[in-house]
Amino acid sequence: MSIIIDAELCTGCASCMESCIYDAIELDNNIAKVLPNCTLCRACIEACPEEAISLERDDAKAQKVDISQFKGVWVVAEHYKNKIQKVSFQLLSKGRELADILQVNLTFVILGTDFDDKLEEFSQYGMDEIIYIKSPILKDYYSDLYTKVITELVLETQPEIILIGATATGRDFAPRVAKRLRAGLTADCTGLEIDLETRNLLQTRPTYGGTIMATIRTPSSRPQMATVRAGIFKMPEKIKKNVNIRKIEYEFKEQDSVSKIVKVISKTKTPVNLEDAKIIVAGGRGVGSKENFKLIEDLANVLGAELGGSRITIELNWLDPDRQIGQTGVTVSPKLYIACGISGAIQHIVGMENSNIIVAINKDPDAPIFNFAHYGIVGNLHEIIPILIEEIKIMNLNKE
Ligand SMILES: Cc1cc2nc3c(=O)[nH]c(=O)nc-3n(C[C@H](O)[C@H](O)[C@H](O)COP(=O)(O)OP(=O)(O)OC[C@H]3O[C@@H](n4cnc5c(N)ncnc54)[C@H](O)[C@@H]3O)c2cc1C
């Protein structure tokens, strides 16, 4: 925000100077002029008899951006231990679709250290261009360096859309970049479409605690930024394509960042990988108790599946938090999802609806989960699951 003086209305009466306890206004050629030490206290606005002083909000300035100058779709890559995370490739597949509709280039932006040998492989994922920001320090994630580099690159290149994984790091730097660019950012999108007439990105996400889906657009600022969780979009098909590779080297030193990475601590237990699981067996409140989860685990074991659960099972301490599926947990898209004793609240559904085949076991024939399931079994899971386990065991034996 800033204080604006309308030179045509100002009479040089000095009322504003007298009202300013910070001495932040002077007269210049008999017209009031605001000095850098202004605190935006607004006393001068009240004091001006000519109504020549007003407050201009930053968002009013942002509206003056010439949005037609912005072209292209970006996906910013996320990596850990020199491995690009799956969500970045999934965003490339959606990014390709959006770029094709807009008839612009799709650019994959990577900040890192040791990706020179991998750029060729990445170029099969459908982008037109890779921008590789290389600096030894960027083998790790630095919040302020990511923000600085991406902001500078956006100002230079002016993309109209930027897609970022809604991961811990994506959620950290995306709002920082958006703030610096005065751009709109929609977090945790579950759907992205284009309104071709206006070239607006239609960003859909659950809102009001997941009770409704909102579609958000940012019509007057660019770039349009969105974060998306892993598992929402499919992996892209690999294709052969000529990709333009632009490498930019940065000479960052440790002291260029306000933070210093002292140690990276990995979790000691084997991490749960629900996002990549081909089969998931998930339990809900209907399982009944922590002990009863043994049955769900047995079903998961005979199927070679990962174990997951609804939020309530985490709140009741029946399962570890990293097994929660849904809006505030993990988004999954396995080939087979078996929901046992889960009612099908929308906050759960948004996390698993992209599964290829959904099987629901529930004793209530009117449970909402049956509206999303491809196959439904109505009945008591404690009777049904043991039968399923025995049948699967026999099938497994027959396969051997
Ligand atoms: C902001 C917000 C975020 C949320 N995020 C998430 C999230 O990420 N993930 C999530 O899961 N939830 C989330 N929730 C909670 C969500 O709204 C539901 O409360 C939750 O999903 C319900 O879990 P459930 O289906 O296990 O339990 P319930 O809704 O209690 O359903 C239990 C089901 O089990 C069935 N059942 C009972 N006994 C048996 C039996 N013996 N055999 C077969 N069926 C049986 C019942 O018929 C019932 O349908 C969120 C809520 C809010 C407000």
The ligand as an SDF file (V2000), in Angstrom:
LIG
                    3D

 53 58  0  0  0  0  0  0  0  0999 V2000
  -11.5030  -30.2080    7.2700 C   0  0  0  0  0  0  0  0  0  0  0  0
  -11.7190  -31.6950    7.3040 C   0  0  0  0  0  0  0  0  0  0  0  0
  -10.7700  -32.5080    6.7100 C   0  0  0  0  0  0  0  0  0  0  0  0
  -10.9500  -33.8860    6.7210 C   0  0  0  0  0  0  0  0  0  0  0  0
  -10.0120  -34.6690    6.1270 N   0  0  0  0  0  0  0  0  0  0  0  0
  -10.2430  -36.0060    6.0520 C   0  0  0  0  0  0  0  0  0  0  0  0
   -9.3080  -36.8600    5.3840 C   0  0  0  0  0  0  0  0  0  0  0  0
   -8.2690  -36.4230    4.8830 O   0  0  0  0  0  0  0  0  0  0  0  0
   -9.5990  -38.1760    5.3060 N   0  0  0  0  0  0  0  0  0  0  0  0
  -10.7360  -38.7380    5.8520 C   0  0  0  0  0  0  0  0  0  0  0  0
  -10.9300  -39.9540    5.7420 O   0  0  0  0  0  0  0  0  0  0  0  0
  -11.5990  -37.9490    6.5180 N   0  0  0  0  0  0  0  0  0  0  0  0
  -11.3700  -36.6160    6.6450 C   0  0  0  0  0  0  0  0  0  0  0  0
  -12.2410  -35.8450    7.3390 N   0  0  0  0  0  0  0  0  0  0  0  0
  -13.3000  -36.5290    8.1350 C   0  0  0  0  0  0  0  0  0  0  0  0
  -14.5090  -36.9330    7.3030 C   0  0  0  0  0  0  0  0  0  0  0  0
  -15.4120  -35.8570    7.2510 O   0  0  0  0  0  0  0  0  0  0  0  0
  -15.2160  -38.1450    7.9540 C   0  0  0  0  0  0  0  0  0  0  0  0
  -15.5520  -37.8030    9.2740 O   0  0  0  0  0  0  0  0  0  0  0  0
  -14.3850  -39.4110    7.9670 C   0  0  0  0  0  0  0  0  0  0  0  0
  -13.8730  -39.6660    6.6850 O   0  0  0  0  0  0  0  0  0  0  0  0
  -15.2760  -40.5510    8.4100 C   0  0  0  0  0  0  0  0  0  0  0  0
  -14.5130  -41.7140    8.5350 O   0  0  0  0  0  0  0  0  0  0  0  0
  -15.1850  -43.1340    8.3940 P   0  0  0  0  0  0  0  0  0  0  0  0
  -15.8450  -43.2530    7.0660 O   0  0  0  0  0  0  0  0  0  0  0  0
  -14.1240  -44.1130    8.7460 O   0  0  0  0  0  0  0  0  0  0  0  0
  -16.2340  -43.1380    9.5940 O   0  0  0  0  0  0  0  0  0  0  0  0
  -17.8020  -43.0320    9.5740 P   0  0  0  0  0  0  0  0  0  0  0  0
  -18.2760  -41.8940    8.7750 O   0  0  0  0  0  0  0  0  0  0  0  0
  -18.2280  -43.1070   10.9850 O   0  0  0  0  0  0  0  0  0  0  0  0
  -18.2800  -44.3410    8.8060 O   0  0  0  0  0  0  0  0  0  0  0  0
  -18.1430  -45.6300    9.2990 C   0  0  0  0  0  0  0  0  0  0  0  0
  -18.8200  -46.5540    8.2960 C   0  0  0  0  0  0  0  0  0  0  0  0
  -18.6040  -47.8920    8.6880 O   0  0  0  0  0  0  0  0  0  0  0  0
  -19.7700  -48.6360    8.4460 C   0  0  0  0  0  0  0  0  0  0  0  0
  -19.7190  -49.7890    9.3430 N   0  0  0  0  0  0  0  0  0  0  0  0
  -19.8170  -49.8110   10.6850 C   0  0  0  0  0  0  0  0  0  0  0  0
  -19.6430  -51.0690   11.1500 N   0  0  0  0  0  0  0  0  0  0  0  0
  -19.4530  -51.8610   10.0740 C   0  0  0  0  0  0  0  0  0  0  0  0
  -19.2210  -53.2410    9.9130 C   0  0  0  0  0  0  0  0  0  0  0  0
  -19.1360  -54.0660   10.9590 N   0  0  0  0  0  0  0  0  0  0  0  0
  -19.0750  -53.7210    8.6700 N   0  0  0  0  0  0  0  0  0  0  0  0
  -19.1680  -52.8920    7.5830 C   0  0  0  0  0  0  0  0  0  0  0  0
  -19.3900  -51.5740    7.6920 N   0  0  0  0  0  0  0  0  0  0  0  0
  -19.5040  -51.0510    8.9200 C   0  0  0  0  0  0  0  0  0  0  0  0
  -20.9020  -47.6930    8.7220 C   0  0  0  0  0  0  0  0  0  0  0  0
  -22.0840  -48.1020    8.0340 O   0  0  0  0  0  0  0  0  0  0  0  0
  -20.3340  -46.3860    8.2120 C   0  0  0  0  0  0  0  0  0  0  0  0
  -20.7120  -46.1520    6.8680 O   0  0  0  0  0  0  0  0  0  0  0  0
  -12.0900  -34.4650    7.3460 C   0  0  0  0  0  0  0  0  0  0  0  0
  -13.0280  -33.6230    7.9260 C   0  0  0  0  0  0  0  0  0  0  0  0
  -12.8510  -32.2610    7.9040 C   0  0  0  0  0  0  0  0  0  0  0  0
  -13.8950  -31.3810    8.5240 C   0  0  0  0  0  0  0  0  0  0  0  0
  1  2  1  0
  2  3  1  0
  2 52  2  0
  3  4  2  0
  4  5  1  0
  4 50  1  0
  5  6  2  0
  6  7  1  0
  6 13  1  0
  7  8  2  0
  7  9  1  0
  9 10  1  0
 10 11  2  0
 10 12  1  0
 12 13  2  0
 13 14  1  0
 14 15  1  0
 14 50  1  0
 15 16  1  0
 16 17  1  0
 16 18  1  0
 18 19  1  0
 18 20  1  0
 20 21  1  0
 20 22  1  0
 22 23  1  0
 23 24  1  0
 24 25  2  0
 24 26  1  0
 24 27  1  0
 27 28  1  0
 28 29  2  0
 28 30  1  0
 28 31  1  0
 31 32  1  0
 32 33  1  0
 33 34  1  0
 33 48  1  0
 34 35  1  0
 35 36  1  0
 35 46  1  0
 36 37  1  0
 36 45  1  0
 37 38  2  0
 38 39  1  0
 39 40  1  0
 39 45  2  0
 40 41  1  0
 40 42  2  0
 42 43  1  0
 43 44  2  0
 44 45  1  0
 46 47  1  0
 46 48  1  0
 48 49  1  0
 50 51  2  0
 51 52  1  0
 52 53  1  0
M  END
$$$$
